[in-house]
Amino acid sequence: MTTSQHLSYVLRLADNALILGQRNGEWCGHGPVLEEDIALANISLDLIGQARLLYSHAATLDAELYGTKKTEDDYAYFRNERDFRNYTLTELPHAGPLSGTARSDRDYAVTVVRNFLYSTLMAHLWTALMQSADAQLAAIASKSIKETRYHLNHASDWLLRFGDGTEESHRRAQAAVDYLMPYTREFFSTDDVETSIADAGIGPLTADLETAWREDVDATLAQATLQKPADAKHVTTGKLGEHSEHMGFLLAELQGLARQHPGATW
């Protein structure tokens, strides 16, 4: 039986993929080297592809629950900021602690570290979701895990290059780790949605994945000669719809064209 928590959970997964895909897509035409310009564009397309599959599945669940007829575009383009349930980590700009403002030049170390932290989580989560009682979600997980492993390999390789590279690359990588790691606490916070999903056999509690995630993160950071900062106490609330100041600007760019020309076809 479909529940509102089931729908909310699928939308969370979709929102994470969409928002991080949008962020990574900002490197298109601005990559530090041509190969990375293409790599980040491909990773963005993978994430947005995952979002499309999940939004389409959400539309099916929405129809079962409420009799509504929605498309993936409705979820991506015509919801307001507080309706999105992505992790705060995914919406942050690429300009990190070594930049003056969010409008400063992008810092590739911030991009690499964020992709590493998120992809490490999703490698475990997609693996668990392949056993989901939701057959469609399990099928999406089986496709997405292959893409996520590539994303993780890409980010890990660059993290090792930065951390164990020059003095400047190490400094930037360490600053990015210090900046972003506190936001990962949100990954493992539990609420009624995740509890309901776990009870129904649809997905795991992400808290149950934390130990494996930490082991993987710690091992790669050590190999990259980077230090993990002390655990933060504050837990961000993006997955509850309470976002950073950056989310509204991201959505304005993402949704602008669709809202100016609703119903347009190409």
C-alpha positions as CSV (number, residue, x, y, z in Angstrom):
1,M,0.0,0.0,0.0
2,T,1.3,3.4,-1.0
3,T,1.7,5.9,1.8
4,S,2.6,9.6,1.9
5,Q,5.9,8.7,3.5
6,H,6.7,6.5,0.6
7,L,6.1,9.4,-1.8
8,S,8.1,11.8,0.3
9,Y,11.0,9.4,0.4
10,V,11.2,9.0,-3.4
11,L,11.0,12.8,-3.8
12,R,13.9,13.2,-1.4
13,L,16.0,10.9,-3.4
14,A,15.0,12.7,-6.6
15,D,15.5,16.2,-5.2
16,N,19.1,15.3,-4.1
17,A,19.9,14.1,-7.5
18,L,18.4,17.1,-9.3
19,I,19.9,19.8,-7.1
20,L,23.4,18.3,-7.2
21,G,23.1,17.7,-10.9
22,Q,22.2,21.4,-11.3
23,R,25.1,22.5,-9.2
24,N,27.6,20.3,-11.1
25,G,26.2,21.4,-14.4
26,E,27.5,24.9,-13.5
27,W,31.0,23.7,-14.5
28,C,29.9,23.2,-18.1
29,G,32.1,25.6,-20.1
30,H,34.0,26.5,-17.0
31,G,35.9,23.3,-16.2
32,P,39.6,23.6,-15.1
33,V,40.6,21.4,-18.1
34,L,38.5,20.2,-21.0
35,E,38.4,16.6,-19.8
36,E,36.9,17.8,-16.5
37,D,34.5,20.0,-18.2
38,I,33.1,17.0,-20.0
39,A,33.3,14.7,-16.9
40,L,31.3,17.1,-14.7
41,A,28.7,17.5,-17.5
42,N,28.4,13.8,-17.8
43,I,28.0,13.4,-14.0
44,S,25.4,16.1,-14.1
45,L,23.5,14.3,-16.8
46,D,23.6,11.0,-14.8
47,L,22.2,12.7,-11.7
48,I,19.5,14.5,-13.6
49,G,18.7,11.2,-15.3
50,Q,18.3,9.6,-11.9
51,A,16.0,12.5,-10.8
52,R,13.8,11.9,-13.9
53,L,13.4,8.2,-13.1
54,L,12.6,9.0,-9.5
55,Y,10.2,11.9,-10.3
56,S,8.4,9.6,-12.8
57,H,8.0,7.0,-10.1
58,A,6.8,9.7,-7.7
59,A,4.1,10.7,-10.2
60,T,2.8,7.1,-10.2
61,L,2.7,7.1,-6.4
62,D,1.1,10.5,-6.4
63,A,-1.7,9.2,-8.7
64,E,-2.3,6.2,-6.4
65,L,-2.5,8.3,-3.3
66,Y,-4.3,11.4,-4.5
67,G,-5.5,10.7,-8.0
68,T,-3.3,13.5,-9.4
69,K,-1.7,13.5,-12.8
70,K,1.8,14.9,-12.6
71,T,5.0,14.7,-14.7
72,E,8.6,15.0,-13.8
73,D,8.5,18.6,-14.9
74,D,5.9,19.4,-12.3
75,Y,8.1,18.3,-9.5
76,A,11.3,19.9,-10.9
77,Y,10.0,23.2,-12.2
78,F,6.8,24.1,-10.4
79,R,7.4,23.4,-6.7
80,N,8.5,26.1,-4.4
81,E,11.7,26.2,-2.3
82,R,10.2,24.7,0.8
83,D,8.7,21.8,-1.1
84,F,12.1,20.5,-2.0
85,R,13.7,18.0,0.4
86,N,17.3,17.8,-0.7
87,Y,20.3,17.8,1.7
88,T,21.6,21.2,2.3
89,L,25.0,19.9,1.2
90,T,23.8,19.5,-2.4
91,E,22.6,23.2,-2.8
92,L,25.8,24.9,-1.6
93,P,27.7,27.0,-4.2
94,H,31.1,25.8,-5.5
95,A,32.7,28.8,-3.9
96,G,34.0,27.5,-0.6
97,P,35.8,28.9,2.5
98,L,38.7,30.3,0.5
99,S,36.3,32.5,-1.5
100,G,35.0,35.8,-0.5
101,T,31.4,35.4,-1.4
102,A,29.0,33.0,-3.1
103,R,29.6,35.0,-6.3
104,S,33.3,34.3,-6.2
105,D,35.1,32.0,-8.6
106,R,34.3,28.4,-8.3
107,D,36.7,26.2,-6.2
108,Y,37.1,22.8,-7.8
109,A,38.2,21.3,-4.5
110,V,34.7,22.1,-3.0
111,T,33.1,20.3,-6.0
112,V,35.3,17.3,-5.7
113,V,34.9,16.9,-1.9
114,R,31.1,17.3,-2.1
115,N,30.8,14.7,-4.8
116,F,33.0,12.4,-2.8
117,L,31.0,12.7,0.4
118,Y,27.6,12.4,-1.4
119,S,28.7,9.6,-3.8
120,T,30.1,7.5,-0.9
121,L,26.7,7.7,0.8
122,M,24.8,6.9,-2.3
123,A,27.0,3.9,-3.2
124,H,25.8,2.3,0.1
125,L,22.2,3.6,-0.2
126,W,21.7,2.4,-3.8
127,T,23.1,-0.9,-2.9
128,A,20.6,-1.3,-0.1
129,L,17.7,0.0,-2.2
130,M,18.4,-2.8,-4.8
131,Q,16.6,-5.0,-2.2
132,S,13.7,-2.6,-1.8
133,A,10.2,-4.0,-1.5
134,D,9.3,-1.3,-4.0
135,A,10.2,-3.1,-7.2
136,Q,10.4,0.1,-9.3
137,L,12.7,1.8,-6.8
138,A,14.9,-1.3,-6.8
139,A,15.2,-1.2,-10.5
140,I,16.2,2.5,-10.4
141,A,18.8,1.6,-7.8
142,S,20.2,-1.1,-10.0
143,K,20.8,1.4,-12.8
144,S,21.9,4.2,-10.5
145,I,24.6,2.3,-8.6
146,K,26.6,1.8,-11.7
147,E,26.7,5.6,-12.4
148,T,27.4,6.3,-8.7
149,R,30.4,4.1,-8.7
150,Y,31.9,6.1,-11.5
151,H,31.1,9.3,-9.7
152,L,32.8,8.0,-6.6
153,N,35.8,6.9,-8.5
154,H,36.1,10.2,-10.2
155,A,35.8,12.2,-7.0
156,S,38.2,9.9,-5.1
157,D,40.9,10.1,-7.7
158,W,40.8,13.9,-7.7
159,L,40.7,14.0,-3.9
160,L,43.9,11.9,-3.8
161,R,45.5,14.2,-6.3
162,F,44.6,17.3,-4.4
163,G,45.4,16.0,-0.9
164,D,48.7,14.3,-1.8
165,G,49.7,16.9,-4.4
166,T,51.1,20.4,-4.1
167,E,51.0,22.5,-1.0
168,E,48.3,24.7,-2.6
169,S,46.1,21.7,-3.7
170,H,46.4,20.2,-0.2
171,R,45.4,23.4,1.4
172,R,42.3,23.8,-0.8
173,A,41.3,20.2,-0.3
174,Q,41.6,20.4,3.5
175,A,39.7,23.6,3.6
176,A,36.9,22.0,1.5
177,V,36.8,19.0,3.8
178,D,36.6,21.2,6.9
179,Y,33.9,23.3,5.3
180,L,31.6,20.5,4.0
181,M,32.0,17.7,6.5
182,P,29.6,19.3,9.1
183,Y,26.8,19.2,6.5
184,T,27.0,15.4,6.3
185,R,25.4,15.0,9.7
186,E,22.1,15.6,7.9
187,F,22.6,12.3,6.0
188,F,22.1,10.3,9.1
189,S,19.4,12.2,11.0
190,T,16.3,10.1,11.3
191,D,12.7,11.2,11.1
192,D,9.2,9.7,10.6
193,V,9.6,9.4,6.9
194,E,12.7,7.2,7.1
195,T,11.3,5.2,10.0
196,S,8.2,4.4,8.0
197,I,10.2,3.5,4.9
198,A,12.5,1.2,7.0
199,D,9.5,-0.5,8.7
200,A,7.9,-1.2,5.2
201,G,11.1,-2.7,3.8
202,I,11.3,0.0,1.2
203,G,14.7,1.5,2.2
204,P,17.2,1.5,5.1
205,L,17.6,4.0,7.8
206,T,20.6,6.0,6.6
207,A,21.8,6.0,10.2
208,D,22.4,2.3,9.7
209,L,24.8,3.2,6.9
210,E,26.8,5.7,8.8
211,T,29.5,3.3,10.1
212,A,30.3,2.0,6.6
213,W,30.2,5.5,5.2
214,R,32.7,6.7,7.8
215,E,35.0,3.8,7.3
216,D,35.1,4.6,3.5
217,V,35.5,8.3,4.0
218,D,38.2,7.9,6.7
219,A,40.2,5.5,4.5
220,T,40.2,7.8,1.5
221,L,41.0,10.9,3.5
222,A,43.9,9.1,5.2
223,Q,45.3,8.0,1.8
224,A,45.0,11.6,0.6
225,T,46.9,12.9,3.7
226,L,43.8,14.9,4.8
227,Q,42.5,15.3,8.3
228,K,38.8,14.8,9.2
229,P,37.5,17.6,11.3
230,A,35.8,17.1,14.6
231,D,32.1,16.2,14.4
232,A,29.8,19.2,14.4
233,K,26.8,19.4,16.7
234,H,24.5,21.4,14.3
235,V,22.3,19.3,11.9
236,T,21.1,21.1,8.8
237,T,17.5,20.7,7.7
238,G,17.3,20.8,3.9
239,K,15.5,17.4,3.8
240,L,12.8,19.0,6.0
241,G,12.3,21.8,3.5
242,E,14.4,24.4,5.5
243,H,17.1,25.5,3.2
244,S,20.2,27.7,3.0
245,E,20.1,31.2,1.5
246,H,21.6,29.7,-1.7
247,M,18.6,27.5,-2.6
248,G,16.4,30.3,-3.9
249,F,19.0,31.5,-6.3
250,L,19.6,28.0,-7.6
251,L,15.9,27.4,-8.2
252,A,15.5,30.7,-9.9
253,E,18.0,29.6,-12.5
254,L,16.7,26.1,-12.7
255,Q,13.1,27.0,-13.0
256,G,13.1,30.4,-14.7
257,L,12.5,29.3,-18.3
258,A,9.8,26.8,-17.5
259,R,7.9,29.3,-15.4
260,Q,8.2,32.0,-18.0
261,H,6.7,29.7,-20.7
262,P,4.5,27.1,-18.9
263,G,3.3,24.3,-21.1
264,A,5.9,25.1,-23.8
265,T,7.1,22.2,-25.9
266,W,10.3,21.9,-28.0
